[in-house]
Amino acid sequence: MKKIALVTFFLLAAGFLFAQQQNEIGATDPELLGIETAEQKLKWVSVDKFVHDGFWRSSMSSDEGYTTTRLFENPGSREKKPIEDEAELNIPDRYVLGTRVDFLRRGYSSFTIYPTRPLPIEGLTRTVTVRVAGRNFKHEMKLLIQDFFGRNYEISFDKTLAFSGWQMLTANIPMSVDGIRGVVQRNVHYNNQMGIKIMGFRIDCDPLEAMGSYYIYMDDLRAYTDLFAEHDRDEDDLPDGW
């Protein structure tokens, strides 16, 4: 009986010492911790301020309705807070993008707002935000993106358009775990290419409120991105694609 008790005691003591040793290694060994927290350069970047006339367009199915998109001068643009790095650059930002939808019938419908060319975001994007005046309709807006491999995805924003006045909508970009499945922003073989591209927005209309005319305004498209790999590139590296 005493032998069993002694063996049990030594096993428990050995397990405690092993666990303590593992905790100490995990707290000090960067290989076990991972380098993600150390190798980050997170910052806000401006993707588009909606100041170029004709750059953004819109469309919807012709049997559901028709759309019109144009720029408007926003009298409240002075209230916007610029990105820290742009605060002293005095970049003009007086316009917002407006889209009008005229429904031909009530029912399930959607329309898209898209740029004439995809908008690339430097670095590895964590979130995308945009200021929207939704006019208090229960429509839902999706962010349309393209990943490193050219695959298209739609990301839901954190709220519907059921609010009045201007509000900030946020879309969290999921990170691929294995670099193959999901939204892939970087491939280990090609460090000179990374990130996602914004392909536009899709608004899915609530069938009970898809009637008459609907107006939506957008402004200040931004991204919260990790620029560490962008600044850590080898300047002497040769670009592929020849």
C-alpha positions in Angstrom: 0.0 0.0 0.0 2.9 2.3 0.9 4.6 1.5 -2.5 1.4 2.5 -4.4 1.2 5.7 -2.4 4.8 6.6 -3.1 4.5 5.8 -6.9 1.4 8.0 -7.0 3.1 10.8 -5.2 6.2 10.7 -7.6 3.9 10.6 -10.6 1.9 13.6 -9.4 5.2 15.5 -8.6 6.6 14.7 -12.0 3.4 15.9 -13.7 3.5 19.1 -11.8 7.1 19.8 -12.7 6.4 19.0 -16.4 3.4 21.3 -16.5 5.4 24.0 -14.8 8.2 23.6 -17.2 5.8 23.7 -20.1 4.3 27.0 -18.8 7.7 28.6 -18.4 8.7 27.6 -22.0 5.4 28.8 -23.4 5.8 32.1 -21.7 9.3 32.8 -22.9 9.8 30.8 -26.1 8.7 32.9 -29.1 8.4 29.8 -31.3 5.7 28.4 -29.0 4.0 31.8 -28.6 4.0 32.5 -32.3 5.3 35.6 -34.0 1.9 37.1 -34.9 1.8 39.5 -32.0 5.4 40.6 -32.5 5.2 41.0 -36.3 2.3 43.3 -36.7 1.9 46.9 -38.0 -1.8 47.5 -37.7 -3.1 50.9 -38.9 -6.1 52.5 -40.7 -5.8 53.2 -44.4 -8.2 55.0 -46.7 -9.5 52.9 -49.5 -11.7 55.4 -51.2 -13.3 58.8 -50.3 -15.9 58.7 -53.1 -14.6 61.9 -54.8 -14.1 60.7 -58.4 -17.2 61.3 -60.5 -18.2 58.2 -62.6 -15.9 55.8 -60.8 -18.7 54.1 -58.9 -21.7 52.5 -60.7 -24.8 50.5 -59.8 -27.1 47.9 -61.3 -30.0 45.6 -60.6 -32.1 43.2 -62.5 -34.2 45.1 -65.2 -37.4 43.3 -64.2 -37.0 44.4 -60.6 -36.2 48.1 -61.0 -33.4 50.5 -62.1 -30.7 52.5 -60.3 -28.9 55.8 -60.5 -25.6 56.6 -58.8 -23.8 59.9 -58.6 -21.8 62.1 -56.2 -23.2 64.7 -53.9 -21.5 67.5 -51.9 -22.0 66.7 -48.2 -22.4 69.7 -46.0 -21.5 67.6 -42.9 -18.2 66.3 -44.3 -16.3 68.6 -41.9 -17.4 66.5 -39.0 -15.5 63.4 -40.3 -12.3 62.6 -38.5 -9.5 62.0 -40.9 -7.0 59.1 -40.5 -4.1 60.1 -38.3 -1.5 59.9 -41.1 -3.7 62.1 -43.3 -4.6 64.7 -40.8 -2.1 67.3 -42.0 -2.3 66.5 -45.7 -5.5 68.5 -46.4 -6.9 65.9 -48.8 -10.2 67.1 -50.3 -13.1 65.1 -49.0 -16.3 67.0 -49.8 -18.4 64.4 -51.6 -20.5 61.3 -50.8 -21.8 58.7 -53.1 -25.5 58.5 -53.5 -27.6 55.7 -55.1 -31.3 55.9 -55.9 -33.3 52.7 -56.6 -36.7 52.7 -58.2 -38.5 49.5 -57.7 -40.9 48.2 -60.4 -42.5 45.6 -58.1 -42.4 44.5 -54.5 -40.6 41.3 -53.7 -37.1 39.8 -53.1 -34.6 41.9 -55.0 -31.1 43.2 -54.7 -28.8 45.7 -56.3 -25.0 46.2 -56.4 -22.8 49.3 -56.1 -19.4 48.6 -57.7 -16.2 50.5 -58.8 -15.1 50.6 -62.4 -12.1 48.6 -61.3 -11.4 46.5 -58.2 -9.9 48.4 -55.2 -6.8 46.6 -53.8 -6.0 47.0 -50.1 -2.4 46.9 -49.1 -1.3 44.5 -46.3 -3.5 41.9 -44.6 -6.9 43.4 -44.0 -8.7 42.8 -40.7 -11.8 45.0 -41.0 -13.4 47.2 -43.6 -15.6 50.1 -42.6 -17.8 52.5 -44.5 -20.1 55.4 -43.4 -23.7 54.9 -44.6 -27.0 56.8 -44.4 -29.5 54.0 -44.6 -32.8 55.8 -44.4 -34.1 53.3 -41.8 -35.0 50.4 -44.1 -34.5 46.8 -43.2 -32.2 46.1 -46.1 -28.9 44.3 -45.6 -25.6 45.3 -47.2 -22.8 42.9 -48.0 -19.2 43.6 -48.8 -18.0 42.0 -52.0 -14.3 41.0 -52.0 -11.8 39.0 -54.0 -9.0 37.1 -52.2 -5.4 36.4 -53.2 -6.4 33.5 -55.5 -9.1 35.6 -57.3 -12.0 33.9 -55.5 -15.0 36.0 -54.7 -16.6 36.3 -51.3 -19.4 38.3 -49.7 -19.0 39.5 -46.1 -21.9 40.7 -44.0 -21.7 44.0 -42.1 -22.3 44.2 -38.4 -25.8 45.8 -38.8 -28.7 46.2 -41.2 -29.6 49.5 -42.8 -32.5 50.0 -40.3 -31.2 53.3 -38.9 -31.5 57.0 -39.6 -28.7 59.4 -40.3 -25.1 58.4 -40.7 -23.6 55.3 -39.1 -20.4 53.3 -39.5 -20.8 49.8 -40.8 -18.0 47.3 -40.1 -17.2 44.0 -41.9 -14.7 41.7 -40.3 -12.5 39.8 -42.8 -12.0 36.2 -41.7 -8.4 35.0 -41.8 -7.6 31.7 -43.6 -6.0 29.2 -41.2 -4.1 27.0 -43.7 -3.6 29.5 -46.5 -5.8 27.4 -48.8 -9.3 27.4 -47.6 -11.4 30.5 -46.9 -10.4 34.1 -47.6 -6.7 33.8 -48.4 -4.8 37.1 -48.3 -1.2 35.8 -48.5 0.7 32.8 -50.0 4.0 31.8 -48.4 5.6 31.3 -51.8 4.8 34.9 -53.1 5.6 37.6 -50.5 5.4 40.3 -53.1 1.7 39.8 -53.6 -0.9 39.9 -50.8 -4.2 41.3 -49.7 -7.7 41.5 -50.9 -9.6 43.6 -53.4 -12.9 45.3 -52.9 -15.3 44.5 -55.7 -18.3 46.5 -54.4 -21.4 46.2 -52.3 -24.6 44.3 -52.6 -27.8 45.4 -50.9 -30.4 42.7 -50.3 -33.8 44.4 -50.0 -36.4 43.5 -47.5 -39.4 42.3 -49.6 -41.9 44.2 -47.5 -40.0 47.5 -48.1 -38.9 47.0 -51.7 -41.3 49.5 -53.2 -41.3 53.1 -54.5 -37.9 54.8 -54.4 -35.0 54.1 -52.1 -32.0 56.2 -51.4 -28.7 55.2 -49.9 -25.5 57.3 -49.3 -22.0 56.1 -48.7 -18.8 57.8 -47.6 -15.3 57.2 -46.2 -14.4 53.6 -47.1 -11.5 52.5 -44.8 -9.6 49.4 -43.9 -7.8 48.3 -40.7 -4.8 46.4 -42.1 -1.5 44.8 -41.0 1.3 46.4 -43.0 4.2 44.6 -41.4 4.9 42.3 -44.4 4.6 45.3 -46.8 7.4 47.1 -45.0 9.4 44.0 -44.5 9.8 43.1 -48.2 13.2 42.5 -49.7 13.8 45.5 -52.0 16.2 43.4 -54.1 13.7 40.6 -54.8 12.6 40.0 -58.4 8.9 40.2 -59.3 7.3 37.1 -60.9 4.9 37.0 -63.7 7.3 37.3 -66.7 
